[in-house]
Structure formats: structure tokens, C-alpha cells
């Protein structure tokens, strides 16, 4: 698979998002493990998770533990797989999402994530979502301290504005390596952040790059230009969406969520799909 830079590492151009395997509607564990193994077999080397990817209140870190189990049972060499996780977002168990960006909490959460993942240092740790009750610099300062202490190897942020990207990079002393924002054919309001990351050479990781769990299956129906280009190439509209995102900047590394082996293997093929400049322009204008 094509490789792209994430900090000081090279990872596959398409990653795997773990959330669908752990929240409401999740499959049996056996299928989730097969999905992760299929991704790794296809060349995926970036797996994205979070301690908040769970369904019930008493199972914080469900997805982190699942990924650790799948990596441990994979037949290949898992030492080259980058597992990225996040902290600062919480699920009380009633279906809602809340925030906790207090530095002391983030430090505790990171250490708990490392324990669940079975690592001495987390490869990439990301501040999941800004907490309106805590100054942003204080939250990101926790990641700076975690870097300095060796608890995490690299630091990123998620759901951030351009101003927050710059603030985080300043707090981290120029060590911000990634920004994870929602971006897809249906959700393009993060295009400004994508372009800013391209200017700075910071990896941009689109989450829900196919439109989200509920809407991904209808991507071609909802976005005719993507279906049209898909027919021209004899591929799925999902591959076209991911290839379009990859074509927008060489810092883009989509992380489509999956809970079926067939879904992630289709997504991975987008790394080999080359769209013409005209096709990219048509898709961007649609």
C-alpha cells in the first residue's frame, strides 16, 4: 500500500477506525477480530481507537482491549502497527458523550489506555475533543507532559479548529503530528483545517470519511458524482470517496470505520485508485 508520513513514521495511506466494533450495534467479537486481521493482511498499519469507544458504562476501553487482543492473535508481525488512541471524551453509558479535558484526568486516562493496549508507550495519543470548561492550552499541556515523560511517543488532536491546531502546536513545541477531524463527501466544513495541516506538514486523519455508520451504505445514492466516477472505474463509491480524500493533499490518511472484513478490504483498494485531476475537480465541486 502507498505509505504516508505520520510524525516520524510511514503508515499505510488507508487506516482502520475501530469505533463500529465497540459501540451500539457492534458485532460479535469474533467478527471484529477477523475485521482487524483482514485490515492488517491488506496492508493497514494505522489502527485508530479511543477509550470512549464502548457501549456500556462499565466497559471503558472496550475497543482498545479488542484491538490489543486482535494484534496478539494476528499471524503477522504486529511490531510495525501504529495504534492511535484518544482521551478526553467519555460515554456515561446512557448513549451520550461528554468531555473531560482536565490535565490530571488526561494523564490518568493515557496511562490506563497504555495498560489496556499492553504497551510501554502509546504510539499516538490524541486529545479527543475540546472541553469548554478547561482552557485548551491546559488540556494540550497534558499531552506535552506525557510526551516528555515517555508515556506517549507522538501527540495529536481531534475535532479542532485552525486556531486550536496552531495553539496545540505551540504548546507542544512544534511536536503536533496529527489532526483528526470529521471529513467526507457529506461533511466538508473541515476543509480549511485539512489545507492548514497540508501547509504545516501535519497528518490529517478524516474520521467518518464515508459519511458515518448510518449513512455510509448510501454514499452513492446521496452523492451522484461519486457514483458516476465509481461506474467509470468499476469500483465502489466508497473507494472513490477515499481516493478523492487522498488526492486533496498528501498529508491525508483516512480512517474508515469497519465491522466487517469485506468493508475494510474494499476501502483499502482506494489507495491504488488514481483519479484524474478532472475527476477530483468534479467531486470537489459536487
C-alpha positions, 0 to 999 in steps of 0.5 A: 500500500502507498505509505504516508508520513505520520510524525516520524513514521510511514503508515499505510495511506488507508487506516482502520477506525475501530469505533463500529466494533465497540459501540451500539450495534457492534458485532460479535467479537469474533467478527471484529477480530477477523475485521482487524486481521483482514485490515492488517493482511491488506496492508493497514498499519494505522489502527485508530481507537479511543477509550470512549469507544464502548457501549456500556458504562462499565466497559471503558476501553472496550475497543482498545482491549479488542484491538490489543487482543486482535494484534496478539492473535494476528499471524503477522508481525504486529511490531510495525502497527501504529495504534492511535488512541484518544482521551478526553471524551467519555460515554456515561453509558446512557448513549451520550458523550461528554468531555473531560479535558482536565490535565490530571484526568488526561494523564490518568486516562493515557496511562490506563489506555497504555495498560489496556493496549499492553504497551510501554508507550502509546504510539499516538495519543490524541486529545479527543475533543475540546472541553469548554470548561478547561482552557485548551492550552491546559488540556494540550499541556497534558499531552506535552507532559506525557510526551516528555515523560515517555508515556506517549511517543507522538501527540495529536488532536481531534475535532479542532479548529485552525486556531486550536491546531496552531495553539496545540502546536505551540504548546507542544513545541512544534511536536503536533503530528496529527489532526483528526477531524470529521471529513467526507463527501457529506461533511466538508466544513473541515476543509480549511483545517485539512489545507492548514495541516497540508501547509504545516506538514501535519497528518490529517486523519478524516474520521467518518470519511464515508459519511458515518455508520448510518449513512455510509451504505448510501454514499452513492445514492446521496452523492451522484458524482461519486457514483458516476466516477465509481461506474467509470472505474468499476469500483465502489463509491466508497473507494472513490470517496477515499481516493478523492480524500487522498488526492486533496493533499498528501498529508491525508490518511483516512480512517474508515470505520469497519465491522466487517472484513469485506468493508475494510478490504474494499476501502483499502483498494482506494489507495491504488485508485488514481483519479484524474485531476478532472475527476477530483475537480468534479467531486470537489465541486459536487 
